[in-house]
Amino acid sequence: MLKSSTSEVMSQGVAIEDAVGECGSGEGSKATPYVPKSIGTVEDPTAALRTLIQSNELAFLMGAHDGLSAAIARQAGFAGLWASGLSISASLGYRDANEASWTDVVEVVSRMAHASGLPILVDGDSGFGNFNNARLLATKLLQRGAAGVCLEDKGFPKMNSFVGDRHPLAEIGEFSGRLRAVKDTTGGDLVLVARTEALIAGHGLDEALARAEAYAAAGADAILIHSGKSEPAEILAFAVQWQNKLPVVIVPTKYYRTPVSAYREAGISTVIWANHAMRAAVAGMREVCSRIITEESIAGIEPELATLDEVFGLLRYDELAAAEERYLPKHG
């Protein structure tokens, strides 16, 4: 079961109440902005995410879309999360075309941080506008417990990379300005991942490399290279030519048959399993709904479901019971 200390629970209570508060140390002290930390064992989520991405060991980030999926990923043993734009949009009933607002995303990320305590890299789409929108998004994500943000080099609104074949890219200079704005605003307090969609848009390896170079110069901490092909050849070619100038992050949604040993050999830093938890939930809920309406009974499916005690364990009901013992008055 997931447990947390009393001090961590109290700290998170501040975070849930507001994105930014003010605190001082003693009478007459100067108040300073307070950036809430995630509940759990990770004291500095940004440092933890930076360590994961910069490590010589291949790292995995698990896609999540709400507090429950984040808690499940933590229980499974993942050291970090990907706040998936597709999965968050789908869970809210929206298409992955910037129909969910940045405030929707920030609120979900706050819940994920509360439920998991893990460092979270947030899919920030293209920044929800120009440089000003991008830096505002980054600031609010930082205040709500995110460890990093990933911005892609498209305009606004953007469309999911696997829908249709029209994916116009932003001009390199303009997108670099978005990255610089985020970096200048958050400094080292937020990991900044620049995602190029050059391969998705059909522009080829040279364009992807040129964009990566520009984004590195603009202050990115890592480069996410994306592909819609079922084989990883162009991803691996990028990694070889890039020569680890910055850590390389990939999302093998389409080339899922590739063994991770190929990524290790290519020197890739981080693999994001982006939307699989959401898709598993869709398949599971669809099956349950279909069987209940057909069988008019839940007797047959009950043994296949998570127990209520398992759900209570994920959400730390035991911690609440311990807190009641500590804080509620004793009677009798």
N, C-alpha and C positions, 0 to 999 in steps of 0.2 A: 504493500500500500504506500501511497505517497504521503509523506509527512513533512511538516515545516515547523520551524520554531515560532514561539509566540511573537518574538520581535519581528520576524518576517511577515507574519500575518498582520500585525499592526502597521508595518511599513506599507504593505499593499493596500490597506484601508485608505491611507492617504492618497495613494495612486488612483484608486477607483473614484474617489470623491472629485478629483479635478486633475487636469493634465499638469498644471503648474501651481505650486503653492509657494509660500515663503516661510523660511524658518530662520531663527537666530540662535545664538548660543549664549544665553544669559541676558540679564537686564541691560538695556542700552546697546546691545550688539546690533550691528548692521545686518538687516535681513538680506538673504541671498536667494536666488531662484533655486527651487528644489526640483530635481529630476528624479521621479520615482523609479525604483528598481523592481524587477520582477520578483514575485514570490518564489521561494525555493532556495536551492543550494548555490546558485550562481550569483555571486556578489556583484560582478561586473560583466553583464551580458555582452557588451561591445568587445571587451578584451577577450572573452571566451570565443566569440565568433571570429575575431581576427586571428586568434591562435589556431582555430580549426582550419580556416582558409589558407593560412600561411604555412601550415605544418607540412612536413615531408611525407606524411602519411595521407592516403586518400581519405577524404572526409565525406560523410553522407548527411544531407539535410532532408528531412521528411516533410512532405507537403501536409499542411493542415489548414482548416478553414473556420474553426471555432474553438471554444474552450475545451469541449469534449474530445475532439480529434487531437488537439494539442496534448491533452493529458494522456491519451492512449499512446501517442508517439513517445512520450517520455517514459511511460511504463514499459514500452517495448525495448527501450535502451538507446534511443537516438539522442545524440548530444546537441542537436540544433534543429531548428524548424525553418521551413519555407512557408511564408504566408502567401499562398497561391492566389493570384488574381482570378483565374478561372474558377477555382474551387470556392473562394469567398463569394464571387458573383453568383455562382450557381446556388449556393446555400441560401442566398438572399432572394432567389427567384429572378435574377437578372442575367442578361447575356454579357459575355466578356468583351464588351465594346464600350467601356467607360460608362455603362449605365449605372453601376454602383458609384456613388460619390466618394471623394477622398475621405470625407468624414465617416462614411460607412466603414471604409477600410480601417481607419484609425481606431474606431470603436471595437471592431472585431479583434484587431491586434492586441488591444488592451486586455480583452478577455482571454486571449491565448496566453499572454504573458502571465496573467493571474493564475490560470489553471495549470501551467506547465513549469514555470520557472526556468525555461530554456532560452538560450539566445535565439532571436528570431530575425531572419533576413526577409524583409518584406518586398513583395512584388509591387513596385510602385508604378507599374505601367510606364507611360512616357512622362510622368510627373504631373499629369492632369492639367497641362497648360504650358505656359512659358517658364522662364527661369524663376519668376516670382512665385508661381504656383508650386514649382518643384521644391523651392527652399522652404516654403510654408509647410508643405507635406512632410518634409524631412524633419523640421522642427517639432511638429506635432507627434510624429512617430517616436522621436527620441523621448519626448515628454511622457509618452504612454508605455515605455518599456521596450521598444524595439532596439535591436542591436545593429541593424544595417538596413539599407534600402538599395534595391536594384532598379535602375532606370533604363529603359530601352529607347533606341534611337528612331522612334516614330513620332508623328505629330499627334495632335489631339482633335477628336477622339481616335483611339486606336482600335484595331480589330484583332481578335485572337489569331495567333500565328498560323493555326491550322484550318482557318476558315477562309475559303476563297483564295484567289491568287493575286489580289491587289493589296500590296503592302508598301505604300510609299514611305521612303525614309526621310528623316529630317536632314537638313543641311548640316554638314559636319561642324561648322563653326557655331551654328545656333545651338546644337545639342551640347557641344563642348561648353557653351555658356551656361546651360542648365547644370551641368556637372560642377563647374566652378562655383556657381551660386550655392549649391548644396554643400560643397566642401568648405567654402568660406563661412557659411552659416553654422555648420556643425563641427568643423575642425576634425579632430580625431575621435570625437564622441560617437560617431556613427560610421560604420563600415559602408563605403560607397562602391557598389558594383555596377559597372557600365556594361550594358547588354547590347550587342550589335545584332541586328536582324538582316545583315547584308546577304547571308546565305539564304535565308527565308525569302527575301525579295528577289533572289536570282542574280545578284550582282557579282558573285564569285569570290574566290579566296583573296585576290589582291585587294579588293575593296574592303573586305572584312579586316584584313591586316592593317590597311591604311587607317581605317576608323579606330581600330584598337590602339594604334600608335597615338592618334590624336586624343583619345579618351584618357590614355595613360598620362599624357602631358597635361590634361585638364584636371588631374587629381584623383582619378579612379584608383581604388585599392585592389581591384580584381576585374577581369574581363569575363563576361558570360557570352559564349559563342553558341548560337542556336541553329538548329537544322531541322528540316521537315522530311529528310530522307530516311529510308528504312535501314540504311547501312551507314556506319560512322566514318567513312573514308575522308570526307571533307573536314570533319571535326578533328580527326587525328592529324590530317595534313596541316591544319591551322596550328595545332599544338606544337608540331615539329618545327614549323617555321617561326612561330612566336618565341620559342626558346625561353619560356618562363620569365619574360620581362616583368610580367605581373602574374599572379595566380590565375589559372584558367578554370572557370566553372562551366559545367555542362548540364543539360536537361535531356536525358535520353528517352523521351517519351515515345518517339517513333522508331529509334534503333535499339529497342529494348532487349533484343536477343544478344547483344554484344556482352561478352563477359567483362567484369570489372577489371580483370587482369590487363586488358587492352588499355584501359585508362591509366592504370598504374604505370605501364611501360611507356606511355606517351607523356608522362609527367603532369597529368591533369590533377588539379588540386581538389576539386569538390564536385560531387554528383548530387543533383537535386532530383529526388523522386517526387515529382511535382503535384500530381493530381490523383494519385492512386487510392488514397484513403477516401476521397470524395466519390470516386467511381465505384469503389467497393461498397460504400454506403448506399449509392443509387441502386446497385444490383441487389443488395441485401433487402432494402426497404421495398423494392419492386416485387421481390419474391414473396416477402411476408404479406404484403397487401393482396397480391394475387391469390395466395393460398387461403387467406382468411375469407375473402369474398367468395371463393369457390367452395371451400369446405364448411363455411359458416361455423367455424370452431377454431380455437387456438390450442387445443389439446395436442395436435400433431406437431406444432412448431415450437412449443414451449421448451422442450429439451435442447433445441438448437440455438436458443437465444442466450445472450448474456444475462446472468442473474441480477436481481436488484442489488444484492450485496456487492457484486462486482462493480456496478455503477456507483454505489455509495463509496466504495474503496477508491475509485478513480478520483472522486471529488472530495476526499478527505473528511468524510463525516466523523471519523475517529478524532480528528484534530478539534472539531467543534465540540465533541463530547468532553475532551480534555480541557478545552477552554472554559466550558461551563463549570467544570469542577474548580477551576482556578478563580474565576471571576464572579460567579453567581453566589449570593449569600446562602449560607447553610441554615436550614430550618430544622427544628426539633431538638 
